[in-house]
Every structure is written in structure tokens, then in C-alpha cells.
Amino acid sequence: MRIYLSLLFLCIVALSCKTKPEPKKTPKYGPIAENAMVVSARAEASKIGSEILEQGGNAFDAMFATEMALAVTFPFAGNLGGGGFMVYRLENGETGALDYREKAPLLASKTMYQDKNGNIIPNLSTVGAKAVGVPGTIAGIFEAHRTFGSMTIDSLLMPVIKLAEQGYVITKNQKERLEYYAPVFDSVNGKTTLYSETLTDTVKNIALAKTLKRIATNGENEFYTGETGQKLVKFLSEKGGLITLEDLKAYDAVWREPITFTYDNLKIISMSPPSSGGICLAQIMGMIEPYDLQQYKHNSAKYIQLITEAERRAYADRSHWLGDPDFTDIPLDSLISEAYLTQRMKSFSWDNATKSSNVSHGNIIGYESDETTHYSIIDSYGNAISVTTTLNGAYGSKLYVDELGFFLNNEMDDFSSKPGVPNMFGLIGAEANSIAPEKRMLSSMTPTIVEKDGKLWMSVGTPGGSTIITSVLQTILNVQEFNMTMQEAVDAPRFHHQWLPDVIRFEPDVFSTEELITLKEKGYLINEEESPIIGKVDGILIMPDGKLEGGADRRGDDTAIGF
């Protein structure tokens, strides 16, 4: 009997000590829409784009209106004076990509940012008139609309012009940025401008409204050969810039074949050169695909280590091989081939960090800005676009054309001013990305569309300079590998490695101390101070029931609106 009671007691103790299963976490969803959705950096832009879709317009109509609404309400990166990339997937499955990246002026030269001793002249490629590349945004949105749009330009610009005239509310984030940069604006422009004056709660941009009215009347020629273009060239000439009317007349947006590859049961459609986004994304995902990521805890030391080592190798290749495909032969197929990527990961070890000093670009043998903005759109017809556009640095070159109402880019800094010397994002360039007249500078922008099992599944992208590629990567993996909702995937903490400098950047105070210690013990350098924000991802996910979930990044004023 005593033995029996003892056994009974032990059983009771064992049952009482048994670990209770963790309660199932309630998923956090972003806004849900039945028919169509726009996710962008500003509520006003998303609202205008969504209203265009509700009126019967398609994704390309909404692209035109959303892009221009961002130029009004988000001058930090929204623009007429910059450029960008668009990736699309039509309802019938057709895909493509549009390159409206800026170009170097005809008077540009390889050593234009070096002194007589070959040293880089500080700030010349980032601030002021000589930093400005030939803008492509207007050409891009007109080309997309001409090919696929359905509504009149007047009807698309009318709500945007009204927004510029009536004004928009400055958010807390915007007010802080503008107060920080106001002295810089005054210094660069030699006077106060609209965005360096004392800001009220509502800002009206009458000059931009007038510019948009002329564009609505005269079309894209207004910007490249008309009154607006002539005023722009005159302004830049007075500031010591190189862009001429001949540069504006010669500019064109170019249709490209997107980078397309598979990962598990996904088909990824992303941007091709002169964006490095698609190729680097394909390389990283190709290098990690042989590993079972689901066996690792999300953002565990092992997960971070694997992603970091793949990123290190992809960014080393980016530095050497990539540039404008119209000027440089790029071995695209080889760089993303399974054989090449397998070879690249042969030096990877779970035991220790690979040193970037020991990693160069791969050998092709036997094989063939943080200050950017993104928006994603899916319309009621089943068309999807992913668009990333930029001025490059915050407010670009800081030059503001008062008479026209917009900032100008500092995109020339995205060239390699001198091989081996980093640009403002710390990215190292080589001959493939050297400066030449009419050449397009290399970019990290990664607008991306994803199919799952042959059907449209996701539109995603982000600003973030050199962190764009890794932010898009982690967002896709968050949904695919860890079953997150779109909003959860967008909100999840992010990390980044780009070969050089040889350090993993983390968003601060959100990663496990234990995991970071494990990485340090393996030889990884950790930085939690430099990157309070890594990317501001905006995405749309098609849910199993066919509804659309918008993921608007909590890190900014981003907003998802649909119907």
C-alpha cells in the first residue's frame, strides 16, 4: 500500500509540474480591404490613391496620383525632382519593370568629385547643384500611365492640386525633421524657403500646385522642355549645376525585364539593374534556401548568423559587378545561379563569423537611400504594382526650387565617385558604377511582387538606403517562414549587414541580449546605436480568403487605405 501511495503521489506531482502550453497568440492584422488597397508613407497619398481605385481606376492610375500626392505631403522623399523604379504584375500574370532612375548630366565626368590629387571633395556629391542627377519621376509616371493607365491626367492630378492648394497637416515626425534640417536648407539655398520658415500645422504649397497645373495641361513635356523645365535649368545654372535643357530633352524612362526567381513555393519578381535590389535579394534567398529556417527561432542567433553571412557575400558582389546595364556587362544569370551561390557559401561556418576582409566578390568562371519612400498598390482588377522612389538623401541635395515648389535629388552620390571609397550609405563602388554622361547610378531600391503557388500573394518594398534589400528580405521571410501577418511582418525588429563596414546593425533594445552575446562570442561585431530605424516597409498581402491586408510600417506615418 505504501508503494502504491508513493507512486500515486509522484504521479500527482508530475502532472502538477507539467509545463502548460503557451496560450495561442492572437494575430495582429493591418487594415483589411475587400477589393483594392494603397499603402504609402502618408495618409493623404494613400487616400487619394484609394479614391482613384474606387472610381474605377487601375493600379497605374493610382500610381500617378499617389506619387504626386507624396511629392506634396512627403517632401523628405516624395518628389518631382528625383526618380525611382516600378515592378508590376497584371491580372493575367504578365510582369515587368520600369526604370525611371535619374541620369548623370552630359557634362558629368568620372573624376568630377575629386580634387587635383585624386581625393574626394567633401559634400560635393551630396549637397548643392552638382549633386543633382537628371530627374526621372515625371517621365516614369507618364510612361506607366501611357502604357497601362485608363483615366485622364486631369482627373488624376485634380485631387493632388487641391491638396497642395488647401494644405496638409505636418505630423510630429515631419516637424522634427524639418526643424533639424531648416538651417541646412537656409545655408544651401542662401535664403529661407517654404520648408525652413516657421511651420504652422498646415502647409500650403502654391508653387507646386501651379507646377502641377501646367503638367496637367501640357503633359510630361512641361517638365522636360516647357516652362517648368526652363525654370529648373535656369535655377540650377545659377547655383553652379551641370544639367542643361539638352539633358532634360534626352531623358527617357526605360522598360526592363525584372529579376525573377523562386524560393520554396514562391516566385519573386523584383527590380533589375541599375537597381541592385533584385539580384541581391535573389542571391541572399538562394544562399539560405537549402537551410530549414523554420527550425530556428525568429531572430535567434542562428537565424541572424545565416542571414548575415548570405548578405555579406551578396553585398560584396554588388560592389564589384553591378551598375547601369546600358553601360556595363552584368553576368545576371551567373550571379543568381544555384551553382554559383552554393560555391559562395562554402566558406560559411556555424562556429565562427566570416571576416569581410576575407570575402571579396565571387569569380564568374564557367557561368555566364535611408531617405526614400515606397508604396504598394493592388487594384480591384487584380493588377499589382510595387514602387520605390527617392531623392536619395533626406530632402535630396537640400536645394529647393521656390518657383516650382520641390526639392532636387542628390543622386549623383550613388555613383562610385572613386573606386573603393564609400558613399553616404557606406557602400563601396567599383568601375561598373563609375560616373559617365547619361549613365544611371546604381541603386538599392527593391520594389518587389511575390506570387505563391502561381497566384499573386504580396506587394512589398521600403525606403532605407543600403538597408532596403535586407528589410524586404526579412519581411518576406517573416510571412513565409514564420507565418506572420503582413502587419506583424512589417513591424518585426530588423537587422542588417552589408559586407563593409563589417558590422551587424540592429534596431536597438528589441533583440535578445542572450542572442547578441552568442553572436559576439562567434566574432560578430554588433551595433545597436546607429540604426534606431531600419526601413519603413509598406506591403499588401492577399489573404487565404482573397481579402487584402495592408501592412503600414509603425516606424513612420505610413498608412494603408482600401475599400
Secondary structure, 3 states (H helix, E strand, C coil): CHHHHHHHHHHHHHHHHCCCCCCCCCCCCCCEECCCEEEECCHHHHHHHHHHHHCCCCHHHHHHHHHHHHHHHCCCCCCCECEEEEEEECCCCCEEEEEECCECCCCCCCCCCECCCCCECCCCCCCCHHHCCECCHHHHHHHHHHHHCCCCHHHHHHHHHHHHHHCEECCHHHHHHHHHHHHHHHHHHCCCCCCCCCCCCEECCHHHHHHHHHHHHHCCHHHHCCHHHHHHHHHHHHCCCCCCHHHHHHCCCEEECCEEEEECCEEEEECCCCECHHHHHHHHHHHHCCCCHHHCCCCCHHHHHHHHHHHHHHHHHHHHHCCCCCCCCCCHHHHCCHHHHHHHHHHCCCCCCCCHHHCCCCCCCCCCCCEEEEEEEECCCCCEEEEEEEEECCCCCCCEECCCCEEECCHHHHCECCCCCECCCCCECCHHHECCCCCECCECCCCEEEEECCEEEEEEECCCHHHHHHHHHHHHHHHHHHCCCHHHHHHCCCEECCCCCCCEEECCCCCCHHHHHHHHHCCCCEECCCCCCCCCCEEEEECCCCCEEEEECCCCCCEEEEC
